[in-house]
Amino acid sequence: MTSRPTVAIESEAQQIIDRYHEMSDLDLAAEAGKVCRQVHGEGVLLRGLIEFSNRCTRNCLYCGIRRGNHHVQRYSLSEAEIRESVRVGFQRGLRTFVLQGGEDPLWSTTDIARVVEWIKDYTCGEAAVTLSLGIKSRRCYALLRRAGADRYLLRFETSNPELHSYLRDGISLARRIEALKDLKDLEYETGTGYMVGLPGESEWTRVRNALLARELKADMVGIGPFLPHPQTPLAGSPQQPLSLTLRAVSLVRLLLPRCHMPATTAAGSLDPAGREKALSAGANVLMPNLTPTIYKADYQLYPGKICLDESGVKCIGCLSLRVKTVGRRLDFSIGAAL
Ligand code: SF4
């Protein structure tokens, strides 16, 4: 895989644009929703999210916790706070825990490995551990895998190489793809994803995003709308409608029927019914936020994030009601890659 689109990808991207361009939002969502139900059933898998550190050495232009944002109150959970969040989630029935943070050098790989080992011990191996810690060396990924980590999320955000370098603090798309390949080689269940509606993005970019996710053989693909954060250099960028994101969710569902796809909190932040709409358009996962409530407001990669005052357990109750409105039910199983 190179960061440059091949002729074959260009040609397939054109075919996809030709095929889906004329389809209405509703027809596309209906087709993707049907495929989702055939492959994944009515259940909506739950992943308990723990945002354990908002410290980050990177300066991605769109991100509310970029190192250049001096308005953010920085925090890191203690290991005891992480353990308590896991205990609460496990007792409520969750069987996947996602440890997510910025690229924080104060958390060593060994420290994270110790937390992973604790979760696997505490849950007697019944729960999966997903890490989302950004780019690390293959050696670090291997150490974390040996500690018991099952899954890793590393979104590429855009398949446009120039846009990627510009938005992501000079990190090349090729470097991110290399990291994703390392994760695959190490037999992680691998998640990736992207934003929709970034400044400088075209319909071509969006189709190539989906094709890149397929080329990477992603087990999970998270797609959320770009929401311009007022404390970033992209403040004042236009807000694109949620429908663009929903079309992207549907396209990935049609290209990658077996992958797991969250109905993202970002979609719910742009539109109060955004997550329900994403579920109807092909998503099959929700991520209740187990981070202690006192920290939630300080982890805003995008503005207007919802559910900042609710505990993770309360979120599960709310999600249970919400999924019923679209004819679905919560599924507390581990939800491994298919
Ligand atoms: S997107 Fe991730 S790597 Fe970039 S600044 Fe935000 S937390 Fe850091």
Residues whose N, C-alpha, C, O or C-beta is under 5 A from the ligand:
A	BS01	SF4	C56 R58 N59 C60 C63 I65 R66 G102 E103
